[in-house]
Amino acid sequence: MDSTSQRIKNTQMNFIDYFLSKPSVYLLPGTWEKQPLIPHGHYLGLPPQGQLVAIILMLLTFVTGYGIYLAFGPAKENLTDPWDHDD
């Protein structure tokens, strides 16, 4: 074997040995220990008053949207005005 082919073979073996000798990630020390979380702030959520305000605003938005849908959407064909009937 000439020196070039020997070098290629050694390089291939070193490459294979390098990857085979590395332990898997789950075998590394510290992998299964509790790790510190990345800090994302410390928002604890809305207080009860804020939750109540948010629920009321969502209901108000839904009722308003539904009323607009009934007044101007496809359901408006079935609406009748009780004050426009002739007595």
C-alpha positions as CSV (number, residue, x, y, z in Angstrom):
1,M,0.0,0.0,0.0
2,D,1.3,3.4,-0.8
3,S,1.4,6.3,1.6
4,T,-1.6,8.1,0.1
5,S,-3.9,5.2,0.4
6,Q,-2.6,4.5,3.9
7,R,-3.3,8.2,4.9
8,I,-6.8,8.0,3.5
9,K,-7.4,4.7,5.4
10,N,-6.1,6.3,8.6
11,T,-8.3,9.4,8.1
12,Q,-11.3,7.2,7.6
13,M,-10.6,5.2,10.7
14,N,-9.9,8.3,12.7
15,F,-13.2,9.7,11.5
16,I,-15.1,6.5,12.4
17,D,-13.3,6.2,15.8
18,Y,-14.0,9.9,16.6
19,F,-17.8,9.4,16.2
20,L,-17.9,6.0,17.8
21,S,-15.9,7.1,20.8
22,K,-18.3,9.9,21.7
23,P,-20.9,8.9,24.2
24,S,-24.5,9.7,23.4
25,V,-26.0,12.8,24.9
26,Y,-28.2,10.8,27.4
27,L,-25.0,9.3,28.9
28,L,-23.3,12.6,29.6
29,P,-23.2,13.8,33.2
30,G,-25.7,16.5,34.0
31,T,-28.2,15.4,31.3
32,W,-30.7,14.0,33.8
33,E,-30.1,16.6,36.5
34,K,-32.5,19.5,36.9
35,Q,-31.3,22.2,34.7
36,P,-32.0,25.9,35.2
37,L,-34.7,27.3,33.0
38,I,-34.1,30.1,30.6
39,P,-35.4,33.2,32.3
40,H,-38.6,34.3,30.5
41,G,-39.8,36.8,33.1
42,H,-41.8,36.2,36.2
43,Y,-45.4,37.0,35.0
44,L,-47.7,35.3,37.5
45,G,-50.9,35.9,35.4
46,L,-53.9,38.2,35.9
47,P,-55.2,38.8,39.4
48,P,-58.8,37.8,40.0
49,Q,-60.1,41.3,39.2
50,G,-58.2,41.3,35.9
51,Q,-59.7,37.8,35.0
52,L,-63.2,39.1,35.7
53,V,-62.6,42.2,33.5
54,A,-61.2,40.0,30.7
55,I,-64.2,37.6,30.9
56,I,-66.7,40.5,30.8
57,L,-64.8,42.1,27.8
58,M,-64.8,38.8,25.9
59,L,-68.5,38.3,26.5
60,L,-69.3,41.9,25.5
61,T,-67.2,41.5,22.3
62,F,-68.9,38.3,21.5
63,V,-72.5,39.6,22.0
64,T,-71.7,42.8,20.0
65,G,-70.2,40.7,17.2
66,Y,-73.2,38.4,17.2
67,G,-75.6,41.4,17.1
68,I,-73.8,42.9,14.1
69,Y,-73.9,39.5,12.4
70,L,-77.7,39.2,13.0
71,A,-78.3,42.8,11.9
72,F,-76.1,42.9,8.7
73,G,-75.3,39.2,7.9
74,P,-77.2,36.6,6.1
75,A,-79.5,36.1,9.1
76,K,-81.0,39.6,8.6
77,E,-83.6,38.2,6.1
78,N,-85.5,36.5,8.9
79,L,-85.7,39.6,11.1
80,T,-88.9,41.5,11.4
81,D,-89.5,44.8,13.1
82,P,-92.5,44.5,15.6
83,W,-93.2,48.2,15.5
84,D,-93.7,48.4,11.7
85,H,-96.8,46.2,11.6
86,D,-100.1,47.9,10.8
87,D,-102.7,47.5,13.4
